[in-house]
Amino acid sequence: MKPAVLLYDADCGFCRWAVAKILARDRQNRIRPVALQDREASLLLPDVPDEERMRSWHLVTPDGDAFSAGEAVPPLLRLLPGGKPPAALAATFPGTTERLYRWVADHRDWLGRRVGVKACSVDPQRFDSQRGRPA
């Protein structure tokens, strides 16, 4: 099965750290990370202007459906082991999910400092989800 694509900001240490944590849980390789700065991002999100594209993460499903920001949380969680209950909760309260996502996005520099210098050393493009660590 073709994996979903998770688009993230490769220039953001917190974003790289968060994607690496997600990939560590993705034991079935259902998610493929792609940096928003990569040419592939504009091919996957052709109708999303560059400025809007960089404002959040995006999930593109194998059938081409695209979800952005908080809207991407439920389908992303459904791809992970044990993710269906939190996905249902996030889908039940989409306004709250969006506000929480937006808070995290607006504070990602601060959050990045909280997770430490390793946040800047993780490259999800090279992540080996089978072993749960960078390749």
Residue frames relative to the residue before (quaternion, step in Angstrom):
aa qw qx qy qz dx dy dz
M 1.0000 0.0000 0.0000 0.0000 0.00 0.00 0.00
K 0.4825 -0.6659 0.4966 0.2779 3.53 -1.00 0.88
P 0.4134 -0.7291 0.4780 0.2625 3.64 -0.84 0.87
A 0.5195 -0.5575 0.5325 0.3684 3.52 -1.35 0.31
V 0.3303 -0.7342 0.5575 0.2027 3.56 -1.17 0.53
L 0.1616 -0.7622 0.6228 0.0717 3.54 -0.88 1.04
L 0.1584 -0.7943 0.5838 0.0559 3.56 -0.55 1.22
Y 0.0096 0.8075 -0.5829 0.0903 3.55 -0.81 1.07
D 0.5472 -0.6089 0.4713 0.3283 3.56 -1.32 0.37
A 0.2914 -0.7947 0.5120 0.1467 3.58 -0.34 1.26
D 0.6299 0.5317 -0.3403 0.4525 3.61 1.21 -0.29
C 0.6483 0.5085 -0.3012 0.4800 3.58 1.29 -0.15
G 0.4160 -0.7293 0.4904 0.2339 3.58 -0.59 1.15
F 0.6550 0.5022 -0.3212 0.4644 3.58 0.93 -0.82
C 0.6378 0.5307 -0.3271 0.4523 3.58 0.99 -0.83
R 0.6529 0.4993 -0.3114 0.4768 3.59 0.93 -0.86
W 0.6403 0.5242 -0.3141 0.4654 3.57 0.99 -0.85
A 0.6772 0.4973 -0.2937 0.4558 3.60 0.88 -0.97
V 0.6535 0.4993 -0.3179 0.4717 3.59 0.94 -0.83
A 0.6305 0.5266 -0.3368 0.4601 3.60 0.97 -0.75
K 0.6379 0.5126 -0.3249 0.4741 3.61 1.01 -0.77
I 0.6406 0.5116 -0.3210 0.4742 3.59 0.99 -0.82
L 0.6808 0.4926 -0.2929 0.4561 3.58 0.87 -0.93
A 0.5943 0.5663 -0.3648 0.4394 3.59 1.11 -0.59
R 0.6898 0.4489 -0.2696 0.4999 3.59 1.14 -0.59
D 0.6146 0.5700 -0.3284 0.4353 3.58 1.23 -0.41
R 0.0207 -0.8596 0.5102 -0.0197 3.56 0.44 1.21
Q 0.6913 0.4501 -0.2799 0.4910 3.59 1.24 -0.29
N 0.4251 -0.7353 0.4378 0.2949 3.59 1.30 0.25
R 0.2766 0.7817 -0.5008 0.2483 3.54 0.90 1.02
I 0.7248 0.3507 -0.2017 0.5577 3.58 1.33 -0.17
R 0.0950 -0.7713 0.6277 0.0445 3.55 -0.98 0.91
P 0.3056 -0.7715 0.5262 0.1859 3.61 -0.65 1.04
V 0.0050 0.7605 -0.6493 0.0070 3.53 -1.15 0.74
A 0.4300 -0.6993 0.5100 0.2571 3.56 -0.83 0.97
L 0.5350 -0.6236 0.4686 0.3246 3.56 -1.06 0.76
Q 0.6394 0.5343 -0.3174 0.4527 3.57 1.18 -0.54
D 0.5520 0.6180 -0.3820 0.4092 3.59 1.27 -0.27
R 0.6017 -0.5807 0.4164 0.3569 3.57 -1.10 0.70
E 0.5970 0.5906 -0.3538 0.4119 3.58 1.08 -0.69
A 0.5802 0.6028 -0.3766 0.3977 3.60 1.08 -0.64
S 0.6830 0.4682 -0.2998 0.4737 3.59 0.90 -0.84
L 0.6232 0.5217 -0.3419 0.4717 3.61 1.15 -0.49
L 0.6827 0.4806 -0.2774 0.4754 3.57 1.08 -0.76
L 0.7790 0.2212 -0.1035 0.5775 3.59 1.16 -0.67
P 0.0044 0.8697 -0.4936 -0.0063 3.60 0.73 0.99
D 0.7207 0.4443 -0.2491 0.4703 3.61 1.09 -0.62
V 0.6071 0.5414 -0.3517 0.4633 3.59 1.30 0.03
P 0.4055 -0.7193 0.5052 0.2509 3.62 -0.61 1.10
D 0.6711 -0.5317 0.3398 0.3892 3.61 -1.13 0.71
E 0.6749 0.5023 -0.3076 0.4445 3.60 0.81 -0.98
E 0.6727 0.4774 -0.2888 0.4860 3.57 0.94 -0.86
R 0.6090 0.5691 -0.3455 0.4311 3.58 1.02 -0.78
M 0.7214 0.4591 -0.2488 0.4549 3.58 0.95 -0.88
R 0.5580 0.6384 -0.3836 0.3659 3.61 1.21 -0.18
S 0.8172 0.0595 -0.0126 0.5731 3.62 1.15 -0.37
W 0.5510 -0.5373 0.4861 0.4139 3.50 -1.33 -0.07
H 0.1837 -0.7682 0.6052 0.0991 3.55 -1.28 0.33
L 0.1658 -0.7511 0.6296 0.1095 3.53 -1.17 0.63
V 0.0877 -0.7716 0.6293 0.0301 3.56 -0.83 1.04
T 0.3333 -0.7685 0.5184 0.1718 3.54 -0.59 1.20
P 0.6796 -0.4952 0.3380 0.4227 3.61 -1.20 0.33
D 0.7034 0.4385 -0.2780 0.4855 3.60 1.11 -0.55
G 0.6476 -0.5870 0.2923 0.3880 3.59 1.28 0.30
D 0.4693 0.6506 -0.4664 0.3727 3.61 1.21 0.06
A 0.1641 -0.7945 0.5808 0.0667 3.57 -0.93 0.94
F 0.0801 -0.7674 0.6362 0.0046 3.53 -1.04 0.94
S 0.1304 -0.8071 0.5740 0.0465 3.57 -0.99 0.84
A 0.8439 0.1678 -0.1361 0.4912 3.52 -1.33 0.53
G 0.8478 -0.1076 0.0943 0.5107 3.61 -0.97 -0.87
E 0.5832 0.5913 -0.3626 0.4229 3.57 1.14 -0.60
A 0.6518 0.5256 -0.3119 0.4490 3.61 1.16 -0.54
V 0.5199 0.6806 -0.4079 0.3164 3.59 1.18 -0.43
P 0.7013 0.4616 -0.3209 0.4382 3.68 0.63 -0.90
P 0.7049 0.4339 -0.3195 0.4612 3.67 0.71 -0.83
L 0.6076 0.5395 -0.3588 0.4593 3.60 1.10 -0.57
L 0.6703 0.4984 -0.3050 0.4574 3.59 0.85 -0.92
R 0.6233 0.5555 -0.3409 0.4321 3.61 1.04 -0.72
L 0.6360 0.5370 -0.3249 0.4489 3.60 1.18 -0.44
L 0.6867 0.4929 -0.2666 0.4630 3.58 1.23 -0.41
P 0.5824 -0.5649 0.4371 0.3881 3.60 -1.11 0.56
G 0.8306 0.1579 -0.1471 0.5134 3.56 -0.88 0.97
G 0.5142 0.6993 -0.3844 0.3145 3.57 1.24 0.10
K 0.5089 0.6849 -0.4185 0.3110 3.60 1.17 -0.31
P 0.6666 0.4843 -0.3414 0.4522 3.67 0.83 -0.74
P 0.6937 0.4297 -0.3175 0.4831 3.67 0.79 -0.78
A 0.5874 0.5594 -0.3714 0.4518 3.62 1.13 -0.56
A 0.6456 0.5133 -0.3198 0.4664 3.58 0.97 -0.85
L 0.6419 0.5169 -0.3170 0.4694 3.58 0.99 -0.81
A 0.6679 0.4953 -0.2980 0.4688 3.58 0.89 -0.93
A 0.6729 0.4889 -0.2956 0.4699 3.60 1.01 -0.79
T 0.6267 0.5466 -0.3335 0.4441 3.60 1.11 -0.63
F 0.7808 0.2160 -0.1022 0.5773 3.57 1.13 -0.70
P 0.0490 -0.8593 0.5081 0.0315 3.60 0.58 1.10
G 0.6208 0.5427 -0.3506 0.4439 3.60 1.03 -0.65
T 0.6633 0.4861 -0.2932 0.4876 3.56 0.98 -0.85
T 0.6290 0.5300 -0.3318 0.4620 3.58 0.99 -0.82
E 0.6641 0.4973 -0.3032 0.4687 3.59 0.94 -0.87
R 0.6560 0.5027 -0.3201 0.4630 3.61 0.92 -0.83
L 0.6520 0.4981 -0.3155 0.4767 3.60 0.97 -0.81
Y 0.6364 0.5129 -0.3320 0.4709 3.57 0.95 -0.81
R 0.6730 0.5024 -0.2985 0.4534 3.57 0.83 -0.98
W 0.6212 0.5275 -0.3506 0.4615 3.62 1.02 -0.75
V 0.6557 0.4974 -0.3114 0.4750 3.59 0.89 -0.91
A 0.6674 0.5037 -0.3099 0.4526 3.61 0.85 -0.93
D 0.6882 0.4865 -0.2789 0.4604 3.58 0.97 -0.85
H 0.7547 0.3407 -0.1820 0.5304 3.59 1.21 -0.46
R 0.3075 0.8063 -0.4746 0.1736 3.60 1.18 0.32
D 0.6002 0.5350 -0.3781 0.4589 3.62 1.07 -0.52
W 0.6581 0.4993 -0.2958 0.4797 3.57 0.94 -0.93
L 0.6666 0.4961 -0.2994 0.4689 3.59 0.91 -0.92
G 0.6160 0.5580 -0.3392 0.4406 3.57 1.04 -0.77
R 0.6470 0.4997 -0.3183 0.4800 3.57 1.02 -0.78
R 0.6459 0.5390 -0.3199 0.4358 3.59 1.08 -0.66
V 0.7060 0.4345 -0.2776 0.4855 3.60 1.07 -0.59
G 0.5685 -0.6688 0.3373 0.3403 3.56 1.29 0.10
V 0.7472 -0.4346 0.2859 0.4137 3.49 -1.37 0.12
K 0.5665 0.5984 -0.3979 0.4033 3.60 1.11 -0.47
A 0.5262 0.6313 -0.4167 0.3883 3.58 1.17 -0.43
C 0.7151 0.4414 -0.2578 0.4768 3.58 1.03 -0.67
S 0.6824 0.5032 -0.2946 0.4409 3.59 1.19 -0.18
V 0.5727 0.5915 -0.3803 0.4214 3.59 1.25 -0.02
D 0.0797 -0.7820 0.6174 0.0294 3.57 -0.85 0.97
P 0.2967 -0.7965 0.4959 0.1778 3.62 -0.14 1.22
Q 0.5552 0.6024 -0.4037 0.4074 3.61 1.14 -0.43
R 0.7515 0.3500 -0.1938 0.5246 3.58 1.13 -0.60
F 0.4077 0.7472 -0.4494 0.2710 3.59 1.24 0.22
D 0.2360 -0.7515 0.6016 0.1324 3.54 -0.96 0.89
S 0.2219 -0.8219 0.5104 0.1213 3.58 -0.08 1.26
Q 0.5462 0.6093 -0.4067 0.4061 3.62 1.18 -0.32
R 0.7788 0.3183 -0.1606 0.5161 3.57 0.99 -0.84
G 0.4422 -0.7273 0.4358 0.2926 3.58 1.27 -0.15
R 0.7149 0.3532 -0.2588 0.5451 3.59 1.12 0.60
P 0.6605 -0.4969 0.3534 0.4380 3.59 -1.19 0.31
A 0.4895 -0.6733 0.4786 0.2794 3.56 -1.09 0.79
